[in-house]
Amino acid sequence: MRIAEEPGTKLREELTYDSLRGVEGVTWGEAVERFGSWYEDQRDTRVVVENGEGDRTGFRTPNRFTPEYREMLYAKAQSLERSLRDEWGPLLHTAMVTLTASTTDDDGRPRPPVAHLRDLLSSWESVRRALSRVLDGREWEYLAIIEPHASGYAHVHLGVFVKGPVVAEQFQPVLDAHLRNCEGAGEKAHRAVEEEGDGAVTVHRAADRRNGPGGIENLGAYLAAYMAGEYGAEATEMPEYVRGFYAVMWATGRQWFRPSNGAQEFMQPEEDEDETGEELAENWRLVGIAPDGDLDGEVVEIDPEAARGSVYRRLQRDEYPPP
């Protein structure tokens, strides 16, 4: 199965190729392999900086799949709930709303994961507006995280933090907004409360320790658990389904961490009183990169102004192949 097939889909250049039919995407399995190669190259590379005295130092190029970055997001998510506990005390209540989409087409065949992700997220603005209406007049924040199923396909966990009590049924309009605006979203999977048991919404009073071992004591930490994975594990050491998910996120440039503006402020670290960071910025300049990580070896000079980000191409299907 190709990672994407629909003409007009934008993918990283590394995951496309020219064929007699046009510009096509590689298979999902090939995308995972290419992601792994890219990631390992990134981890070996060091950014080299130099001060006015000619001293050089280097640091790893950052990317959102590294354990350091994932653990930073995990810490931010924990900090969010901790800050809200301090702000609202026992009035803090949390709800987790789960949004999904079908991973198969009408004929039961697996869908390309990029198309599935696009459809899954197509409802986001409608979901956010519905959430605002549901909680109008209340104090609340949200943190949405895109996470993988065991299949590698994505789903959304929308964590909602509210000052004061809430019940699962209140969030049915949010689920309905997703159903109306996401092709492939199933009604059965988006009921706030199921007769047989838990539905697509779970609600907890965050300060209530009586939730028991099955309760979500810290929703922020729970939401970010997939990001952190095994402590210190590299992206290439993750289970196969996680690597499949990473390849899709890498292919599309999607960010999986979406906090509300207020939540973003709660997650910000306290400002450092010294000016060490500013001094470093003033005294050090970018020299280039060391592809193999050896600062005493080859250093490829780069122009910061000319440096480009990731290059993307759009898939296209030629109506008539060239002779």
C-alpha positions as a printed NumPy array, in Angstrom:
array([[  0.   ,   0.   ,   0.   ],
       [  1.282,   3.446,  -0.928],
       [  1.619,   6.038,   1.808],
       [ -0.503,   8.388,  -0.341],
       [ -2.205,   8.105,  -3.732],
       [ -4.555,  11.03 ,  -4.311],
       [ -3.268,  13.602,  -6.845],
       [ -2.499,  16.923,  -5.198],
       [ -1.337,  15.325,  -1.931],
       [  1.786,  17.055,  -0.62 ],
       [  4.625,  14.8  ,   0.574],
       [  8.264,  15.235,   1.475],
       [ 10.379,  15.051,  -1.652],
       [ 12.228,  11.995,  -0.29 ],
       [  8.991,   9.991,  -0.425],
       [  8.08 ,  10.73 ,  -4.033],
       [  9.377,   9.526,  -7.381],
       [  8.69 ,  10.146, -11.064],
       [  7.   ,   7.356, -12.976],
       [  5.343,   7.022, -16.382],
       [  2.079,   7.817, -14.604],
       [  3.302,  11.046, -13.021],
       [  4.582,  11.848,  -9.517],
       [  3.822,   9.033,  -7.099],
       [  4.382,   8.229,  -3.445],
       [  6.377,   5.291,  -2.103],
       [  4.823,   2.466,  -0.116],
       [  4.21 ,   2.866,   3.615],
       [  6.918,   0.31 ,   4.367],
       [  9.439,   2.152,   2.184],
       [  8.478,   5.418,   3.886],
       [  9.304,   3.858,   7.267],
       [ 12.725,   2.786,   5.988],
       [ 13.465,   6.221,   4.532],
       [ 12.343,   7.903,   7.723],
       [ 14.754,   5.681,   9.65 ],
       [ 17.657,   6.58 ,   7.358],
       [ 16.844,  10.292,   7.594],
       [ 16.576,  10.083,  11.362],
       [ 19.912,   8.319,  11.798],
       [ 21.63 ,  10.867,   9.541],
       [ 20.104,  13.658,  11.601],
       [ 21.293,  12.105,  14.866],
       [ 24.863,  11.759,  13.56 ],
       [ 25.014,  15.351,  12.331],
       [ 26.218,  18.146,  14.629],
       [ 25.577,  21.85 ,  14.18 ],
       [ 28.896,  23.652,  14.639],
       [ 29.148,  27.117,  16.226],
       [ 32.196,  29.28 ,  16.886],
       [ 32.909,  32.169,  19.237],
       [ 35.056,  35.249,  18.647],
       [ 38.169,  33.5  ,  19.93 ],
       [ 37.881,  30.683,  17.429],
       [ 36.641,  28.076,  19.881],
       [ 34.141,  25.669,  18.379],
       [ 31.457,  23.486,  19.852],
       [ 28.626,  21.464,  18.427],
       [ 25.219,  20.138,  19.253],
       [ 22.818,  17.687,  17.717],
       [ 20.347,  19.014,  15.204],
       [ 16.94 ,  19.038,  16.881],
       [ 13.882,  17.323,  15.457],
       [ 10.524,  16.388,  16.919],
       [ 11.138,  12.626,  16.897],
       [ 14.151,  12.592,  19.22 ],
       [ 13.765,  11.316,  22.798],
       [ 14.858,  14.715,  24.128],
       [ 12.085,  16.512,  22.249],
       [  9.446,  13.929,  23.12 ],
       [ 10.39 ,  14.041,  26.785],
       [ 10.233,  17.842,  26.73 ],
       [  6.653,  17.655,  25.438],
       [  5.841,  15.043,  28.064],
       [  7.152,  17.369,  30.786],
       [  5.111,  20.254,  29.357],
       [  1.94 ,  18.166,  29.433],
       [  2.582,  17.234,  33.059],
       [  3.295,  20.862,  33.867],
       [ -0.015,  21.918,  32.353],
       [ -2.134,  19.868,  34.717],
       [  0.081,  20.689,  37.688],
       [ -0.31 ,  24.402,  36.97 ],
       [ -4.068,  24.076,  36.601],
       [ -4.279,  22.181,  39.883],
       [ -2.482,  25.078,  41.539],
       [ -4.784,  27.566,  39.801],
       [ -8.166,  25.878,  40.294],
       [ -7.553,  23.475,  43.162],
       [-10.246,  20.818,  43.702],
       [-12.454,  22.465,  41.06 ],
       [-10.263,  21.071,  38.288],
       [-12.1  ,  18.454,  36.229],
       [-10.807,  16.759,  33.094],
       [-12.426,  15.128,  30.097],
       [-10.82 ,  13.156,  27.32 ],
       [-12.596,  13.108,  23.958],
       [-11.412,  10.533,  21.416],
       [-11.784,  11.207,  17.679],
       [-11.228,   8.506,  15.073],
       [-11.859,   7.741,  11.397],
       [-12.232,   4.522,   9.458],
       [ -8.963,   3.03 ,   8.228],
       [-10.671,   1.163,   5.358],
       [-12.62 ,   2.309,   2.303],
       [-16.134,   1.274,   1.296],
       [-14.779,  -1.98 ,  -0.141],
       [-12.919,  -2.854,   3.059],
       [ -9.445,  -2.103,   1.67 ],
       [ -6.894,  -0.284,   3.867],
       [ -6.72 ,   3.43 ,   3.145],
       [ -3.433,   5.24 ,   2.459],
       [ -2.428,   6.591,   5.877],
       [ -1.824,  10.165,   4.668],
       [ -5.385,  10.404,   3.303],
       [ -6.7  ,   8.927,   6.559],
       [ -4.796,  11.511,   8.606],
       [ -6.027,  14.345,   6.405],
       [ -9.652,  13.291,   6.849],
       [ -9.196,  12.732,  10.585],
       [ -7.978,  16.307,  11.048],
       [-10.405,  17.919,   8.603],
       [-12.957,  18.395,  11.389],
       [-10.609,  20.227,  13.748],
       [-11.927,  23.776,  13.371],
       [-15.527,  22.591,  13.702],
       [-14.605,  20.524,  16.765],
       [-12.886,  23.503,  18.366],
       [-15.882,  25.772,  17.74 ],
       [-18.273,  23.172,  19.147],
       [-16.104,  22.865,  22.257],
       [-16.228,  26.645,  22.715],
       [-20.023,  26.586,  22.548],
       [-20.306,  23.675,  24.972],
       [-18.114,  25.405,  27.56 ],
       [-19.24 ,  28.98 ,  26.918],
       [-18.996,  31.013,  30.119],
       [-16.663,  28.51 ,  31.795],
       [-12.915,  28.602,  32.436],
       [-11.267,  25.85 ,  30.403],
       [ -8.259,  24.881,  28.294],
       [ -7.481,  22.024,  25.929],
       [ -4.569,  19.935,  24.759],
       [ -5.025,  17.816,  21.628],
       [ -2.502,  15.124,  20.729],
       [ -2.362,  12.935,  17.62 ],
       [ -1.43 ,   9.387,  18.599],
       [ -1.108,   6.005,  16.858],
       [ -3.373,   3.004,  17.07 ],
       [ -1.685,  -0.4  ,  17.124],
       [ -2.206,  -0.383,  13.339],
       [ -0.042,   2.727,  12.899],
       [ -3.056,   4.779,  11.822],
       [ -3.7  ,   7.945,  13.831],
       [ -6.427,   9.05 ,  16.219],
       [ -6.882,  12.234,  18.247],
       [ -7.06 ,  12.481,  22.02 ],
       [ -8.541,  15.832,  22.992],
       [ -7.885,  16.564,  26.656],
       [-10.165,  19.229,  28.127],
       [ -9.419,  20.891,  31.466],
       [-12.408,  22.616,  33.069],
       [-12.934,  24.621,  36.227],
       [-15.962,  22.968,  37.795],
       [-17.914,  19.756,  37.172],
       [-18.635,  18.342,  33.724],
       [-20.324,  15.156,  32.516],
       [-19.573,  13.076,  29.448],
       [-22.921,  13.838,  27.78 ],
       [-21.999,  17.525,  27.542],
       [-19.404,  16.705,  24.898],
       [-21.728,  14.939,  22.452],
       [-21.992,  18.123,  20.309],
       [-18.193,  18.032,  19.962],
       [-18.355,  14.444,  18.717],
       [-21.236,  15.373,  16.411],
       [-19.119,  18.159,  14.891],
       [-16.429,  15.589,  14.111],
       [-18.998,  13.232,  12.598],
       [-20.372,  15.948,  10.305],
       [-16.989,  17.12 ,   9.087],
       [-14.8  ,  14.018,   8.969],
       [-15.304,  11.584,   6.122],
       [-15.033,   8.098,   7.541],
       [-15.936,   8.945,  11.139],
       [-18.327,   6.292,  12.454],
       [-21.337,   7.157,  14.597],
       [-20.947,   4.124,  16.837],
       [-17.384,   5.108,  17.772],
       [-18.435,   8.669,  18.623],
       [-21.084,   8.292,  21.278],
       [-20.249,  10.175,  24.463],
       [-21.691,   7.364,  26.589],
       [-22.207,   3.761,  25.551],
       [-24.931,   1.627,  27.093],
       [-22.48 ,  -1.266,  27.442],
       [-19.728,   0.782,  29.083],
       [-17.362,   3.657,  28.421],
       [-17.94 ,   5.759,  25.33 ],
       [-15.763,   8.208,  23.44 ],
       [-15.599,  10.59 ,  26.429],
       [-14.153,   9.934,  29.88 ],
       [-14.511,  12.45 ,  32.695],
       [-12.606,  12.699,  35.967],
       [-12.32 ,  15.037,  38.857],
       [ -8.567,  15.526,  38.72 ],
       [ -8.208,  16.112,  42.453],
       [-10.149,  12.96 ,  43.371],
       [ -7.711,  10.152,  44.238],
       [-10.611,   7.719,  44.562],
       [-10.575,   7.158,  40.82 ],
       [ -8.541,   4.075,  41.623],
       [ -5.729,   2.497,  39.635],
       [ -7.78 ,   2.643,  36.444],
       [ -8.38 ,   6.376,  36.712],
       [ -6.394,   9.034,  34.9  ],
       [ -4.649,  10.847,  37.723],
       [ -2.756,  13.198,  35.41 ],
       [ -4.49 ,  13.587,  32.061],
       [ -1.655,  15.682,  30.64 ],
       [  0.886,  12.948,  31.319],
       [ -1.475,  10.301,  29.953],
       [ -1.978,  12.252,  26.742],
       [  1.752,  12.56 ,  26.168],
       [  2.635,   8.953,  27.04 ],
       [  2.875,   7.847,  23.396],
       [  5.22 ,  10.723,  22.66 ],
       [  7.747,   9.855,  25.317],
       [  7.629,   6.124,  24.689],
       [ 10.328,   4.146,  26.428],
       [ 12.583,   6.578,  28.277],
       [ 15.54 ,   7.576,  26.111],
       [ 14.517,   5.349,  23.188],
       [ 15.439,   6.567,  19.737],
       [ 12.698,   6.827,  17.121],
       [ 14.195,   3.888,  15.232],
       [ 13.917,   1.72 ,  18.37 ],
       [ 10.172,   2.255,  18.709],
       [  7.673,  -0.537,  17.935],
       [  6.797,  -1.026,  14.274],
       [  3.39 ,   0.643,  14.544],
       [  4.917,   3.76 ,  16.147],
       [  7.557,   3.973,  13.419],
       [  4.773,   3.704,  10.846],
       [  2.982,   6.586,  12.538],
       [  6.19 ,   8.634,  12.704],
       [  6.749,   8.104,   8.97 ],
       [  3.303,   9.529,   8.211],
       [  3.863,  12.555,  10.444],
       [  7.293,  13.099,   8.877],
       [  5.894,  12.714,   5.359],
       [  3.267,  15.398,   5.917],
       [  5.071,  17.779,   8.302],
       [  2.173,  17.548,  10.752],
       [  2.592,  18.603,  14.36 ],
       [  0.958,  16.239,  16.853],
       [  0.774,  18.611,  19.825],
       [ -2.028,  21.237,  19.758],
       [ -2.555,  23.235,  22.968],
       [ -4.994,  26.089,  23.439],
       [ -3.41 ,  29.52 ,  23.859],
       [ -4.029,  29.446,  27.589],
       [ -2.628,  25.932,  27.91 ],
       [  0.475,  27.043,  26.035],
       [  1.021,  29.79 ,  28.599],
       [  0.581,  27.364,  31.509],
       [  3.198,  25.101,  29.952],
       [  5.808,  27.827,  29.53 ],
       [  8.784,  27.49 ,  31.878],
       [  9.488,  30.315,  34.256],
       [ 11.789,  32.923,  32.746],
       [ 15.429,  32.544,  33.662],
       [ 16.659,  35.55 ,  35.574],
       [ 20.155,  35.483,  34.05 ],
       [ 20.954,  36.351,  30.457],
       [ 23.1  ,  33.324,  29.659],
       [ 21.046,  32.425,  26.59 ],
       [ 21.268,  35.935,  25.179],
       [ 24.997,  36.038,  25.775],
       [ 25.46 ,  32.755,  23.943],
       [ 23.435,  34.034,  21.023],
       [ 25.577,  37.168,  20.848],
       [ 28.984,  35.489,  21.253],
       [ 28.557,  32.431,  19.045],
       [ 27.915,  32.23 ,  15.317],
       [ 26.83 ,  29.34 ,  13.124],
       [ 29.733,  27.866,  11.136],
       [ 28.247,  24.801,   9.493],
       [ 27.479,  21.159,  10.118],
       [ 29.621,  18.114,  10.859],
       [ 27.864,  15.261,   9.006],
       [ 29.611,  12.508,  10.972],
       [ 29.516,  14.374,  14.293],
       [ 33.295,  14.886,  14.457],
       [ 34.047,  18.571,  15.071],
       [ 37.708,  18.004,  14.184],
       [ 36.801,  16.358,  10.926],
       [ 34.938,  17.664,   7.912],
       [ 32.725,  20.665,   8.607],
       [ 30.396,  21.673,   5.778],
       [ 29.954,  25.42 ,   5.763],
       [ 26.4  ,  26.656,   5.324],
       [ 24.868,  30.06 ,   4.851],
       [ 22.1  ,  30.521,   7.462],
       [ 20.292,  32.883,   5.087],
       [ 20.363,  30.361,   2.269],
       [ 19.508,  27.316,   4.357],
       [ 16.208,  25.82 ,   3.283],
       [ 13.71 ,  23.735,   5.125],
       [ 12.1  ,  20.514,   3.985],
       [ 11.123,  20.269,   0.324],
       [  7.692,  18.915,  -0.589],
       [  6.175,  17.731,  -3.858],
       [  2.575,  17.181,  -4.866],
       [  1.475,  13.88 ,  -6.326],
       [  0.145,  14.098,  -9.848],
       [ -1.365,  11.653, -12.276],
       [ -0.648,  12.285, -15.954],
       [ -3.627,  11.537, -18.137],
       [ -1.46 ,  10.263, -20.937],
       [  1.977,   8.831, -20.171],
       [  4.849,  10.106, -22.326],
       [  5.996,   7.843, -25.202]])
